[in-house]
Amino acid sequence: QVQLVESGGGLVKPGGSLNISCVASRIPLTVYTICWYRQAPGKERELVALIEGDDSTHYVDTVKGRFTVSKDNSKTTVYLQMNSVKPEDTAIYYCHARFLSIEYWGQGTQVTVSS
């Protein structure tokens, strides 16, 4: 069964760090592009970071230098390391996989940045 399952969300203080994960079952990470999106209350879903099959990465300007996306092909897991988090990083973070016209979404994990 093809699925994406996120985990690792939670409450973190401003300036702190959090590492969230996405296990991609039956999705070859050397082929699919894996994206991290987030959606804050009352806002549209936005792309945060992505990692291509060849390991190239891209980030939205607001997280550059703070977030790092990586993957472990053997564990079919993609990570988003979040450092120096800010209250505006509070959102539900979603994992998304795409290859040509094929795409899958995870159920999301809540990240809350608050003191």
Backbone as JSON, one array per atom type, in Angstrom:
{
  "sequence": "QVQLVESGGGLVKPGGSLNISCVASRIPLTVYTICWYRQAPGKERELVALIEGDDSTHYVDTVKGRFTVSKDNSKTTVYLQMNSVKPEDTAIYYCHARFLSIEYWGQGTQVTVSS",
  "N": [[0.84, -1.19, 0.0], [0.61, 2.14, -0.94], [1.71, 4.88, 0.84], [2.13, 7.89, 2.8], [3.48, 8.8, 5.81], [3.63, 11.06, 8.31], [5.55, 12.17, 11.15], [6.66, 13.28, 14.43], [6.01, 15.89, 15.0], [5.11, 18.63, 17.22], [5.22, 20.63, 20.25], [7.32, 23.4, 20.42], [9.76, 25.7, 21.6], [10.3, 29.14, 20.71], [13.19, 29.68, 18.74], [14.12, 27.18, 19.16], [14.58, 23.69, 18.14], [13.38, 21.18, 15.89], [12.74, 17.99, 14.54], [11.11, 16.6, 11.95], [9.55, 13.76, 10.41], [8.95, 11.74, 7.48], [7.67, 8.83, 6.46], [7.83, 7.01, 3.6], [6.02, 4.73, 2.14], [6.43, 2.17, -0.21], [7.21, 3.95, -2.16], [9.57, 4.95, -4.32], [12.33, 6.74, -3.45], [14.37, 7.63, -5.0], [13.27, 8.28, -7.33], [10.87, 9.74, -7.04], [9.91, 13.13, -6.34], [10.01, 14.63, -3.25], [8.12, 16.66, -1.23], [7.81, 19.12, 1.33], [5.08, 20.66, 2.65], [3.27, 23.3, 4.27], [0.54, 24.4, 6.33], [-0.91, 27.05, 7.8], [-3.3, 28.19, 10.25], [-6.09, 29.64, 8.7], [-4.67, 30.31, 6.46], [-3.29, 29.73, 3.15], [-2.1, 26.59, 1.89], [1.39, 26.16, 1.72], [4.44, 25.64, -0.11], [7.33, 24.46, 1.44], [9.85, 23.16, 1.42], [11.79, 21.0, -0.73], [12.97, 17.84, -1.97], [14.72, 16.35, -4.51], [14.82, 13.4, -6.64], [17.49, 13.05, -7.23], [18.72, 14.08, -5.04], [18.98, 16.84, -4.96], [18.07, 19.97, -3.52], [15.54, 22.36, -2.53], [14.37, 25.46, -1.2], [11.89, 27.52, 0.35], [12.14, 31.07, 0.65], [11.71, 32.01, 3.24], [12.54, 30.05, 5.01], [15.09, 29.37, 4.41], [18.38, 28.56, 5.34], [17.59, 27.9, 7.86], [15.97, 25.61, 7.89], [16.41, 22.17, 6.96], [16.17, 19.77, 4.5], [16.29, 16.29, 4.08], [17.05, 12.87, 3.16], [16.74, 9.32, 3.65], [17.36, 6.85, 1.71], [17.37, 4.07, 2.04], [15.79, 3.66, 4.22], [13.51, 4.68, 3.3], [12.68, 7.21, 4.14], [12.01, 10.62, 4.7], [13.3, 13.64, 5.95], [12.72, 16.65, 7.83], [14.6, 18.96, 9.14], [14.27, 21.37, 11.51], [15.44, 24.35, 12.52], [16.13, 27.11, 14.75], [13.47, 27.99, 15.1], [10.44, 29.87, 14.55], [7.56, 31.68, 15.79], [5.88, 32.05, 13.59], [6.31, 29.78, 12.12], [4.53, 27.96, 12.94], [2.23, 25.5, 12.11], [0.4, 22.99, 10.25], [2.27, 20.43, 9.01], [2.83, 18.91, 5.95], [3.64, 16.02, 4.08], [4.5, 15.38, 0.74], [4.45, 13.53, -2.23], [5.61, 13.29, -5.55], [5.55, 12.26, -8.96], [5.77, 12.75, -12.25], [2.5, 12.75, -13.27], [1.57, 11.6, -11.03], [0.72, 11.66, -7.66], [0.93, 11.84, -4.08], [-0.34, 12.38, -0.77], [0.46, 12.98, 2.66], [-0.97, 12.69, 5.99], [-0.39, 14.76, 7.64], [1.38, 16.62, 10.21], [1.29, 18.3, 13.28], [2.95, 21.27, 14.06], [3.87, 23.4, 16.56], [4.97, 26.5, 17.54], [5.8, 28.08, 20.32], [6.14, 29.99, 23.32]],
  "CA": [[0.0, 0.0, 0.0], [1.37, 3.38, -1.03], [1.28, 5.89, 1.8], [3.08, 8.78, 3.43], [3.12, 8.98, 7.21], [4.48, 12.02, 9.0], [5.63, 12.08, 12.6], [7.67, 14.14, 15.04], [5.53, 17.23, 15.31], [4.89, 18.9, 18.63], [5.38, 21.99, 20.74], [8.72, 23.78, 20.55], [9.89, 27.11, 21.94], [11.01, 29.95, 19.7], [14.63, 29.5, 18.75], [14.42, 25.77, 19.34], [14.7, 22.81, 16.97], [12.47, 20.03, 15.78], [12.99, 17.18, 13.35], [9.93, 15.82, 11.59], [9.86, 12.69, 9.47], [7.91, 11.23, 6.58], [7.97, 7.5, 5.95], [7.19, 6.85, 2.29], [5.9, 3.3, 1.85], [6.27, 1.79, -1.61], [7.5, 5.11, -3.01], [11.02, 5.02, -4.49], [12.79, 8.12, -3.24], [15.32, 7.99, -6.06], [12.47, 8.64, -8.5], [9.89, 10.74, -6.68], [10.24, 14.36, -5.64], [9.3, 14.71, -1.98], [7.95, 18.05, -0.81], [7.19, 19.47, 2.6], [4.19, 21.81, 2.63], [2.67, 23.61, 5.57], [-0.67, 25.22, 6.27], [-1.24, 27.69, 9.06], [-4.73, 28.51, 10.34], [-6.55, 30.78, 7.93], [-3.77, 30.59, 5.35], [-3.2, 28.69, 2.14], [-0.98, 25.66, 2.0], [2.55, 26.66, 0.99], [5.6, 24.78, -0.22], [8.41, 24.87, 2.33], [11.12, 22.61, 0.95], [11.64, 19.77, -1.48], [14.19, 17.12, -2.32], [14.51, 15.61, -5.75], [15.37, 12.05, -6.64], [18.95, 13.1, -7.27], [19.12, 14.7, -3.77], [19.01, 18.3, -4.99], [17.08, 20.52, -2.6], [15.08, 23.73, -2.74], [13.69, 25.98, -0.01], [11.25, 28.84, 0.28], [13.06, 32.05, 1.23], [11.46, 32.22, 4.67], [13.15, 29.0, 5.84], [16.47, 29.15, 3.99], [19.36, 28.73, 6.41], [17.04, 27.39, 9.13], [15.43, 24.26, 7.69], [17.16, 21.3, 6.07], [15.47, 18.57, 4.08], [17.2, 15.2, 3.74], [16.36, 11.59, 3.06], [17.46, 8.06, 3.79], [16.7, 5.99, 0.72], [17.22, 2.7, 2.53], [14.67, 3.65, 5.17], [12.4, 5.37, 2.61], [12.24, 8.26, 5.04], [12.44, 11.98, 4.42], [13.32, 14.41, 7.18], [12.81, 18.1, 7.77], [15.21, 19.48, 10.35], [13.84, 22.75, 11.66], [16.24, 25.04, 13.54], [15.81, 28.54, 14.96], [12.06, 28.12, 14.71], [9.75, 31.11, 14.91], [6.11, 31.47, 15.93], [5.23, 31.97, 12.27], [6.48, 28.44, 11.57], [3.42, 27.15, 13.43], [1.38, 25.04, 11.01], [0.39, 21.55, 9.99], [3.27, 20.13, 7.97], [2.42, 17.79, 5.13], [4.58, 15.39, 3.16], [3.88, 15.2, -0.57], [5.32, 12.85, -3.19], [5.1, 13.42, -6.91], [6.32, 11.79, -10.1], [4.94, 13.06, -13.42], [1.15, 13.13, -12.86], [1.23, 10.81, -9.85], [1.04, 12.35, -6.42], [0.36, 11.35, -2.83], [-0.24, 13.28, 0.38], [0.35, 12.43, 3.99], [-2.08, 13.22, 6.79], [0.09, 15.97, 8.3], [1.79, 16.61, 11.62], [1.18, 19.66, 13.81], [4.11, 21.9, 14.68], [3.48, 24.63, 17.24], [6.1, 27.23, 18.1], [5.25, 28.98, 21.33], [6.83, 29.98, 24.6]],
  "C": [[0.88, 1.25, 0.0], [0.84, 4.36, 0.02], [2.46, 6.7, 2.32], [2.6, 9.01, 4.86], [4.12, 9.9, 7.89], [4.48, 11.77, 10.5], [6.66, 13.08, 13.11], [7.24, 15.54, 15.35], [5.33, 17.4, 16.81], [5.05, 20.36, 18.96], [6.86, 22.28, 20.95], [8.79, 25.28, 20.81], [10.59, 27.87, 20.82], [12.52, 29.84, 19.86], [15.05, 28.05, 18.89], [14.47, 25.01, 18.02], [13.72, 21.66, 17.05], [12.81, 19.31, 14.49], [11.76, 16.35, 13.06], [10.28, 14.87, 10.46], [8.66, 12.32, 8.62], [8.37, 9.88, 6.08], [7.14, 7.28, 4.69], [7.16, 5.37, 1.93], [5.63, 3.07, 0.37], [6.42, 2.99, -2.56], [9.02, 5.23, -3.14], [11.52, 6.46, -4.45], [13.83, 8.56, -4.26], [14.59, 8.45, -7.31], [11.54, 9.82, -8.19], [10.54, 11.99, -6.09], [9.38, 14.41, -4.39], [9.3, 16.17, -1.51], [7.4, 18.11, 0.6], [6.38, 20.74, 2.38], [3.77, 22.1, 4.07], [1.45, 24.5, 5.37], [-0.96, 25.74, 7.66], [-2.73, 28.03, 9.08], [-5.08, 29.76, 9.55], [-5.68, 31.13, 6.73], [-3.78, 29.44, 4.36], [-2.0, 27.79, 2.41], [0.19, 26.19, 1.16], [3.66, 25.62, 0.99], [6.72, 25.33, 0.64], [9.77, 24.43, 1.8], [10.84, 21.36, 0.14], [13.01, 19.15, -1.73], [13.88, 16.23, -3.51], [15.08, 14.2, -5.61], [16.88, 12.01, -6.63], [19.53, 13.83, -6.07], [19.27, 16.22, -3.84], [17.85, 18.83, -4.16], [16.73, 21.96, -2.95], [14.28, 24.16, -1.52], [12.99, 27.29, -0.33], [12.13, 29.82, 1.06], [12.91, 32.17, 2.75], [12.1, 31.18, 5.57], [14.59, 28.72, 5.46], [17.43, 29.46, 5.14], [18.88, 28.23, 7.76], [16.56, 25.95, 9.03], [16.33, 23.48, 6.73], [16.35, 20.05, 5.77], [16.51, 17.53, 3.66], [16.4, 13.92, 3.64], [17.32, 10.44, 3.25], [16.75, 7.08, 2.87], [16.45, 4.58, 1.24], [16.06, 2.58, 3.5], [13.41, 4.27, 4.57], [11.8, 6.45, 3.5], [12.84, 9.6, 4.64], [12.31, 12.79, 5.7], [13.27, 15.91, 6.88], [13.34, 18.56, 9.13], [14.92, 20.97, 10.43], [14.62, 23.37, 12.82], [15.81, 26.5, 13.63], [14.36, 28.83, 14.6], [11.46, 29.41, 15.26], [8.26, 30.82, 15.08], [5.4, 31.35, 14.59], [5.48, 30.65, 11.56], [5.37, 27.49, 12.04], [2.47, 26.8, 12.3], [1.27, 23.52, 11.08], [1.34, 21.33, 8.82], [2.88, 18.84, 7.28], [3.57, 17.31, 4.25], [3.84, 15.11, 1.86], [4.9, 14.55, -1.49], [4.75, 13.01, -4.59], [6.11, 12.85, -7.92], [5.43, 11.9, -11.32], [3.55, 13.46, -12.91], [0.69, 12.39, -11.62], [1.62, 11.6, -8.6], [0.3, 11.73, -5.24], [0.59, 12.38, -1.74], [-0.26, 12.48, 1.67], [-0.76, 13.13, 4.76], [-1.68, 14.48, 7.56], [0.49, 15.75, 9.75], [1.83, 18.07, 12.11], [2.49, 20.1, 14.45], [3.64, 23.24, 15.27], [4.7, 25.25, 17.89], [5.55, 28.29, 19.05], [6.06, 28.88, 22.62], [5.87, 29.67, 25.73]]
}
